[in-house]
């Protein structure tokens, strides 16, 4: 578990642009239960690729005409129960931090794993997400 003071700015990086934190497995289930429309679930992380590519790319992707109805996030290494529960919704994909999942009407329709984030610029992550929003949102 990471110290709360360490992760607070990393969490705020997403919450200040409209993401809802999911801190428990019940929060995740409630967020995913019979949601109509689209829901973006971000597994946030302390790693460099989260700071340098994932979070900036996610924020850039939201500067689009089409975007998800619901923005949610769990934090790996902090919200352990919530992260574990969210990952059950991501199956068959293996656990990944960071990770970005897009659901439409409760069904997983797009998933970006860590190996698709590492070494790529934020603009590439944003464009990947924008194409998914165009198709599903």
C-alpha positions as CSV (number, residue, x, y, z in Angstrom):
1,X,0.0,0.0,0.0
2,X,1.3,3.4,-1.0
3,X,1.1,6.3,1.5
4,X,-2.0,8.5,0.9
5,X,0.1,11.7,0.6
6,X,2.2,10.2,-2.2
7,X,-0.8,9.2,-4.3
8,X,-3.1,12.1,-3.6
9,X,-1.7,14.3,-6.5
10,X,-1.9,11.3,-8.9
11,X,-5.5,10.6,-7.9
12,X,-6.3,14.3,-8.2
13,X,-4.8,14.3,-11.7
14,X,-8.0,12.4,-12.8
15,X,-10.6,13.5,-10.3
16,X,-10.1,17.2,-11.1
17,X,-11.2,16.5,-14.7
18,X,-14.3,14.6,-13.6
19,X,-13.3,11.1,-12.7
20,X,-15.1,9.4,-9.8
21,X,-12.9,7.4,-7.5
22,X,-14.0,3.9,-6.8
23,X,-12.4,2.9,-3.4
24,X,-14.2,-0.4,-2.6
25,X,-15.4,-3.4,-4.5
26,X,-19.0,-2.3,-3.8
27,X,-18.2,1.1,-5.5
28,X,-17.0,-0.8,-8.6
29,X,-20.1,-3.0,-8.7
30,X,-22.4,0.0,-8.3
31,X,-20.6,1.9,-11.0
32,X,-20.8,-1.1,-13.4
33,X,-24.3,-2.3,-12.5
34,X,-26.6,-2.0,-15.4
35,X,-25.0,1.2,-16.7
36,X,-26.4,2.4,-19.9
37,X,-24.1,4.3,-22.2
38,X,-20.4,4.2,-21.9
39,X,-18.1,4.0,-18.8
40,X,-14.4,4.5,-18.8
41,X,-12.5,2.7,-16.0
42,X,-8.9,3.7,-15.4
43,X,-6.5,1.7,-13.3
44,X,-4.3,4.5,-12.1
45,X,-0.8,3.8,-10.9
46,X,2.4,5.4,-9.4
47,X,4.5,4.2,-12.3
48,X,6.2,6.5,-14.8
49,X,4.1,5.4,-17.7
50,X,1.0,6.3,-15.8
51,X,2.4,9.8,-15.2
52,X,4.0,10.3,-18.5
53,X,1.6,8.7,-20.9
54,X,-1.6,7.2,-19.4
55,X,-3.0,10.1,-17.4
56,X,-2.0,12.8,-19.9
57,X,-3.3,10.8,-22.8
58,X,-6.6,10.1,-21.0
59,X,-7.1,13.8,-20.3
60,X,-6.2,14.7,-23.9
61,X,-8.7,12.1,-25.1
62,X,-11.6,13.9,-23.3
63,X,-11.1,17.0,-25.4
64,X,-13.3,15.4,-28.0
65,X,-16.9,15.8,-29.2
66,X,-17.6,12.2,-28.3
67,X,-16.6,10.9,-24.9
68,X,-17.8,8.4,-22.2
69,X,-20.8,9.1,-20.2
70,X,-19.2,7.9,-17.0
71,X,-15.5,8.5,-15.9
72,X,-14.3,6.2,-13.1
73,X,-10.9,5.3,-11.6
74,X,-9.3,2.8,-9.2
75,X,-5.8,3.1,-7.9
76,X,-3.6,0.0,-8.0
77,X,-1.6,-0.5,-4.7
78,X,-4.1,1.7,-2.8
79,X,-7.7,0.8,-3.5
80,X,-6.8,-2.9,-3.6
81,X,-10.3,-4.4,-3.2
82,X,-11.7,-2.0,-5.8
83,X,-8.8,-2.7,-8.2
84,X,-9.2,-6.5,-7.8
85,X,-13.0,-6.2,-8.4
86,X,-12.5,-3.9,-11.5
87,X,-10.1,-6.4,-13.0
88,X,-12.7,-9.1,-12.8
89,X,-14.8,-7.0,-15.2
90,X,-11.7,-6.8,-17.5
91,X,-11.5,-10.5,-18.1
92,X,-10.1,-12.2,-20.2
93,X,-7.4,-9.5,-20.0
94,X,-4.7,-10.1,-17.3
95,X,-4.1,-7.6,-14.5
96,X,-2.3,-4.5,-15.7
97,X,-1.4,-1.2,-14.1
98,X,-2.0,1.2,-15.6
99,X,-4.9,0.1,-17.7
100,X,-7.9,1.7,-19.5
101,X,-11.2,0.0,-20.1
102,X,-14.2,1.2,-22.0
103,X,-17.6,-0.4,-21.4
104,X,-20.7,0.2,-23.4
105,X,-24.0,-0.8,-21.8
106,X,-22.0,-2.8,-19.2
107,X,-19.9,-4.8,-21.9
108,X,-16.2,-4.4,-22.2
109,X,-15.6,-3.0,-25.7
110,X,-12.1,-1.6,-25.6
111,X,-9.0,-2.2,-23.4
112,X,-5.6,-0.7,-23.3
113,X,-3.0,-2.7,-21.3
114,X,0.2,-1.4,-19.8
115,X,2.3,-2.8,-22.7
116,X,0.2,-0.6,-25.0
117,X,1.0,2.4,-22.8
118,X,4.7,2.0,-22.0
119,X,7.1,3.9,-24.3
120,X,4.3,5.6,-26.2
121,X,3.5,9.3,-26.1
122,X,0.4,10.7,-24.5
123,X,-0.9,11.8,-27.9
124,X,-0.9,8.2,-29.1
125,X,-2.9,7.0,-26.1
126,X,-5.3,9.9,-26.6
127,X,-5.8,9.0,-30.3
128,X,-6.4,5.4,-29.5
129,X,-9.1,6.4,-27.0
130,X,-10.7,8.9,-29.3
131,X,-11.1,6.3,-32.0
132,X,-12.8,4.0,-29.4
133,X,-15.1,6.9,-28.3
134,X,-15.9,7.6,-32.0
135,X,-17.0,4.0,-32.4
136,X,-18.8,3.4,-29.1
137,X,-19.8,6.7,-27.6
